[in-house]
Amino acid sequence: MPGSTVLDLSLILVLFVALVNGYRSGLLQSLTGIVGAVAGGVAAFFVVPLVGSWVPAAQWRTPATIAVAIVLVLIGHSLGTSAGGMVGRRKKRSPLGAINRVLGAVFAAVASALVASMVAFSIGSLGIPFLSPAIASSTVVSGIDSFTPDPVKALMAELRSVAVQQGLPRIVDAFTGPTPDAAEADTSSPALAVAAQSVVRITGTAYACGQSQSGSGFVVSDGRVITNAHVVAGVGEPVVETPTGETMAGEIVYFDPVDDLAIISVPGLGALPLTVGANLPAGSGAAADGYPFGGPYVSDPTQVISIGTINVADIYGQDPTPRQVYTLASDVQQGESGGPLLSESGLVVGVVFAKASNTDNVGYALALEEVQPVISQAPGLSSPVSSGTCVRG
């Protein structure tokens, strides 16, 4: 039986039990228990990304992660139920009768769905090869997710990033001009909408550093995805997710910590390769596509401030070397690393990889001189390579 089917059946059972218990107890009696479960879900949302660093044995990390999430929710529900026990007994015979029971059932089901969504998002974002695809393919999770507004999902991802604490490379003193205003451009063109279908979210866990990592990437040939090396550094088996929800584990077949580029092999990935264009001159409008904080997909309008040679350290902060880099009017966030810089016609013109350390609204992308040679190699890369040492956030 597929993992997503097992998950769906389990979630349906949980929601049914919550519905029945809510109806039997009524809103007033079950309220505190539900609030406690939600509190436990919130705790699990933040704690789950940290569990891997607490468990030394690799084979026990995934079971421990799932167990911690379940235990925290159960503890929260138990404490909430105990705290409200006295109130519940006094209100056992509520004058609201059937209305109270129906409201209790509805509230319990909705709250349970919220908890399930939070825990599923947190566990799914860890990039566990067999678990993340099951969560992404779950009909129940997808149904709950469809009712969650994108701003709420983006906020959840940003809050979770506080616990994850994965860093984004910063370039010091490369930009010395005044702080640019955020770029204003139309990123809803048909060409960019088509290109968006090939921009993927990448997640994985670097157990040596005790952290989950997320970033962006894009398809460059059949079953090959390019991203930044720092996104997958120390990750054994990254998970790639397309905008349609297709989620697959991949293998790292190219890893360059100096130029901060990596290629992931994902045989059978349905997304089509993007077309490479030409470098954009200063003043050009563009779009920086990706998944900030590992949350929903965004296409950020940006403008090319300049393109030229900048000395950039490797992903470990050592040995600066000259590279052709775009300086962008863009507020690059963790999670957008590895995403494409696209022209207004939807062509790849660079790879987003860093932000300025001394100026707001300034980001950086590798120009095609750095990216094109790696993209050209991608179709012939098939042998797994080491992903190096993880970069502590």
C-alpha positions in Angstrom: 0.0 0.0 0.0 1.5 3.4 -1.0 2.7 5.6 1.9 0.3 8.4 0.9 -2.7 6.0 1.1 -1.6 4.9 4.6 -1.3 8.5 5.6 -4.7 9.4 4.2 -6.4 6.6 6.0 -4.7 7.5 9.3 -5.7 11.2 8.9 -9.3 10.3 8.0 -9.4 8.1 11.2 -8.0 10.9 13.3 -10.5 13.5 11.9 -13.4 11.0 12.4 -12.4 10.3 16.0 -12.1 14.1 16.6 -15.5 14.7 15.0 -17.2 12.0 17.2 -15.5 13.1 20.4 -16.3 16.7 19.7 -20.0 15.8 19.2 -20.2 13.6 22.3 -18.5 16.2 24.5 -19.9 19.4 23.0 -18.0 22.6 22.3 -17.7 23.8 25.9 -16.4 20.6 27.4 -13.9 19.8 24.6 -12.6 23.3 24.0 -9.6 23.2 26.3 -8.5 19.8 25.1 -8.6 21.0 21.5 -6.7 24.1 22.4 -4.1 21.9 24.2 -3.7 19.8 21.1 -3.2 22.9 18.9 -0.6 24.1 21.4 1.1 20.7 21.1 0.9 21.0 17.3 2.6 24.4 17.5 5.3 22.9 19.7 5.8 20.0 17.2 6.0 22.5 14.3 9.1 24.1 15.8 10.7 21.1 17.5 10.5 18.6 14.7 13.3 20.2 12.6 15.6 19.8 15.6 15.0 16.2 16.4 17.5 14.7 13.9 20.4 16.4 15.7 19.4 14.8 19.0 19.4 11.2 17.7 22.9 9.8 17.0 21.7 6.6 15.2 20.6 7.3 11.6 18.1 4.5 11.5 16.2 6.0 14.5 16.0 9.6 13.3 12.8 9.3 11.3 10.9 7.2 13.8 12.0 9.6 16.5 10.8 12.6 14.5 7.4 11.1 14.0 7.2 10.0 17.6 8.1 13.4 19.0 5.4 15.1 16.8 2.7 12.6 18.0 3.8 12.8 21.7 3.8 16.6 21.8 0.2 16.7 20.3 -1.0 14.1 22.8 0.6 15.8 25.7 -1.0 19.1 24.7 -4.4 17.5 24.4 -4.0 15.7 27.7 -3.0 18.8 29.6 -5.8 20.8 28.0 -8.3 18.1 28.8 -7.1 18.0 32.4 -7.2 21.8 32.8 -10.7 21.9 31.5 -12.0 18.9 33.3 -13.6 20.8 36.1 -15.3 23.2 33.7 -16.4 20.4 31.5 -18.1 18.5 34.3 -19.9 21.5 35.4 -21.2 22.2 31.9 -22.0 18.6 31.1 -25.7 19.4 30.8 -25.4 22.4 28.5 -28.6 24.3 27.8 -27.5 24.6 24.1 -28.1 20.9 23.6 -27.7 19.7 20.0 -26.2 23.0 18.9 -23.4 22.7 21.4 -22.7 19.1 20.2 -22.6 20.1 16.5 -20.4 23.1 17.3 -18.1 20.8 19.3 -17.8 18.3 16.4 -17.1 21.1 13.8 -14.5 22.8 16.0 -12.8 19.5 16.9 -12.5 18.5 13.3 -11.3 21.9 12.1 -8.7 22.1 14.9 -7.5 18.6 14.2 -7.1 19.4 10.6 -5.1 22.5 11.5 -2.8 20.5 13.8 -2.4 17.8 11.0 -1.5 20.5 8.5 1.1 22.1 10.7 2.8 18.8 11.7 2.7 17.6 8.0 4.3 20.8 6.8 7.0 20.6 9.4 7.8 16.9 8.8 7.5 17.2 5.0 9.9 20.2 4.9 12.7 18.0 6.4 13.2 16.3 3.0 13.0 12.7 4.2 13.0 10.6 1.0 10.1 8.2 1.7 8.1 10.5 4.0 8.1 13.8 2.2 6.8 12.3 -1.0 4.0 10.5 0.9 3.0 13.8 2.6 3.1 15.7 -0.7 1.0 13.0 -2.4 -1.6 12.8 0.4 -5.1 13.7 -0.8 -6.2 14.7 2.7 -3.1 17.0 3.4 -3.6 18.5 -0.1 -7.3 19.1 0.7 -6.5 20.9 4.0 -3.7 22.8 2.3 -6.0 24.1 -0.4 -8.1 25.9 2.3 -5.0 27.6 3.7 -4.2 31.0 2.2 -0.8 31.5 0.7 0.0 34.4 3.1 -0.6 32.1 6.0 1.6 29.3 4.6 4.3 31.9 3.9 4.1 33.1 7.5 4.3 29.5 8.8 7.4 28.9 6.7 9.1 32.1 7.9 8.3 31.3 11.6 9.7 27.8 11.1 12.9 29.2 9.6 13.7 30.6 13.1 14.0 27.0 14.4 15.8 25.7 11.3 18.3 28.6 11.3 19.8 27.7 7.9 22.0 30.6 6.7 22.1 32.4 3.4 25.5 33.4 1.9 26.1 37.1 2.3 28.5 39.1 0.3 30.3 41.9 2.2 30.8 45.4 0.8 30.4 44.4 -2.9 27.6 47.0 -3.2 28.3 50.5 -2.0 25.5 52.5 -3.5 22.4 53.8 -1.8 19.7 51.3 -0.8 17.6 50.6 -3.9 13.9 50.6 -3.8 12.2 47.2 -4.3 11.8 46.6 -8.0 8.4 46.9 -9.6 7.8 44.7 -12.6 5.1 42.4 -14.0 6.0 38.8 -13.1 2.6 37.4 -14.2 3.4 37.2 -17.9 2.5 34.0 -19.7 6.1 33.2 -20.4 7.0 33.5 -16.7 4.0 31.4 -15.8 5.2 28.6 -18.0 8.7 28.9 -16.6 7.4 28.6 -13.1 6.3 25.0 -13.7 10.0 24.0 -13.9 11.1 25.8 -10.6 11.3 23.3 -7.8 11.6 23.3 -4.0 14.6 21.3 -2.6 14.7 19.9 0.9 16.9 17.6 2.8 18.5 17.0 6.2 22.2 17.4 7.0 22.4 15.2 10.0 26.1 16.0 10.7 25.0 19.6 11.4 21.7 18.6 12.9 19.7 20.8 10.6 17.1 20.6 7.8 17.9 22.6 4.7 15.7 24.0 2.0 16.3 25.9 -1.2 15.1 26.3 -4.8 16.3 24.9 -8.1 15.1 24.5 -11.7 15.1 21.8 -14.4 17.9 22.1 -16.9 17.6 18.8 -18.8 15.4 15.6 -18.5 15.6 14.5 -14.9 18.3 17.0 -13.9 17.9 19.9 -11.6 20.5 22.7 -10.8 20.7 24.4 -7.5 23.3 26.0 -5.2 25.9 23.7 -3.5 25.2 25.2 -0.1 21.5 24.1 -0.4 22.5 20.4 -0.5 25.8 20.4 1.3 26.0 17.5 3.7 22.6 16.1 2.5 22.6 12.4 1.5 19.4 12.3 -0.5 17.7 15.6 -1.4 14.0 15.7 -2.1 12.7 17.6 -5.1 9.1 19.0 -5.3 7.5 20.6 -8.3 4.7 23.2 -8.2 2.3 20.5 -9.2 3.1 18.5 -6.0 5.2 15.8 -7.7 7.8 14.9 -5.1 10.8 12.6 -5.7 14.1 11.8 -4.0 17.2 12.5 -6.0 20.9 11.9 -6.1 23.6 14.6 -6.2 25.7 14.0 -9.3 27.6 17.3 -9.4 28.8 19.3 -6.4 31.1 22.4 -6.6 31.6 24.2 -3.3 33.7 26.9 -5.0 31.3 28.1 -7.6 28.3 27.1 -5.3 26.5 24.9 -7.9 25.1 21.4 -7.7 23.2 19.1 -10.0 20.6 16.7 -8.7 19.6 13.6 -10.8 15.8 12.9 -10.5 14.9 10.3 -13.1 11.3 10.5 -14.1 10.7 14.0 -13.0 7.9 15.4 -15.1 8.9 19.1 -15.2 10.3 20.4 -18.5 13.8 22.0 -18.8 14.0 25.7 -18.9 15.7 27.5 -21.8 18.9 29.5 -21.3 19.0 33.0 -22.6 21.8 35.6 -22.6 23.2 37.8 -19.8 21.0 40.9 -19.1 22.5 44.4 -19.1 22.2 46.8 -16.1 18.7 48.3 -15.9 16.9 45.2 -17.2 13.9 43.9 -15.4 13.9 40.3 -14.3 12.2 37.8 -12.0 13.8 35.9 -9.1 11.8 32.7 -8.7 11.9 30.3 -5.7 10.5 29.2 -2.3 11.4 31.7 0.4 11.9 29.9 3.8 10.8 26.7 2.1 7.2 28.0 1.8 5.0 28.7 -1.2 6.4 29.5 -4.6 7.0 33.2 -5.4 8.2 35.1 -8.4 9.8 38.3 -7.1 10.3 41.3 -9.5 13.8 42.5 -9.6 16.1 44.8 -11.6 19.7 44.3 -12.6 21.8 47.0 -10.9 25.0 45.8 -12.5 26.8 42.7 -13.8 30.5 42.2 -13.3 33.3 40.4 -11.5 33.1 40.1 -7.7 35.4 38.1 -5.4 33.2 35.6 -3.7 34.3 33.0 -1.1 33.3 29.4 -1.4 30.3 28.0 0.5 32.5 27.6 3.7 33.5 31.2 3.7 37.1 30.6 2.5 39.3 31.3 -0.5 37.6 34.1 -2.4 37.8 33.8 -6.2 36.5 36.2 -9.0 33.1 35.3 -10.4 30.7 36.9 -12.9 27.8 38.0 -10.7 24.6 40.1 -11.1 23.9 42.7 -8.4 20.1 42.8 -8.1 17.5 45.1 -6.5 16.0 42.2 -4.7 15.4 41.1 -1.1 16.7 37.6 -1.4 15.6 35.3 1.5 16.7 31.9 2.8 15.0 29.3 0.6 15.4 31.2 -2.6 19.0 30.1 -3.1 19.4 28.1 -6.3 16.3 29.5 -8.0 16.5 30.9 -11.5 17.0 34.5 -12.4 14.6 34.8 -15.4 14.3 37.4 -18.1 10.9 38.9 -18.7 10.5 36.4 -21.5 11.0 33.4 -19.2 14.6 32.6 -20.1 17.3 31.6 -17.6 19.9 34.3 -17.2 21.4 33.4 -13.9 21.1 31.5 -10.5 20.2 33.4 -7.3 22.7 32.6 -4.5 23.3 35.4 -2.0 22.3 38.7 -0.5 24.3 41.8 0.6 25.3 41.9 4.2 25.4 45.6 4.5 22.5 46.8 2.3 18.8 46.0 2.3 17.1 45.0 -0.9 20.3 43.8 -2.6 20.8 40.3 -3.8 23.2 38.4 -6.0 22.9 35.9 -8.8 25.6 33.9 -10.7 25.8 35.0 -14.3 25.8 32.7 -17.2 29.6 32.5 -17.5 29.5 30.5 -14.2 26.2 28.6 -14.8 26.2 27.7 -18.5 29.2 25.2 -18.4 27.5 23.3 -15.6 24.1 23.2 -17.3 25.8 21.9 -20.5 27.3 18.9 -18.5 24.0 18.1 -16.8 22.5 15.6 -19.3 25.6 13.3 -19.0 25.9 13.3 -15.3 24.7 10.1 -13.6 27.2 8.9 -11.0 26.6 10.0 -7.4 29.2 12.3 -5.8 29.8 13.5 -2.3 27.8 16.5 -1.1 30.7 17.6 1.0 30.4 19.0 4.5 27.2 20.8 5.6 27.3 24.5 6.2 26.0 25.3 9.7 23.3 27.9 9.8 
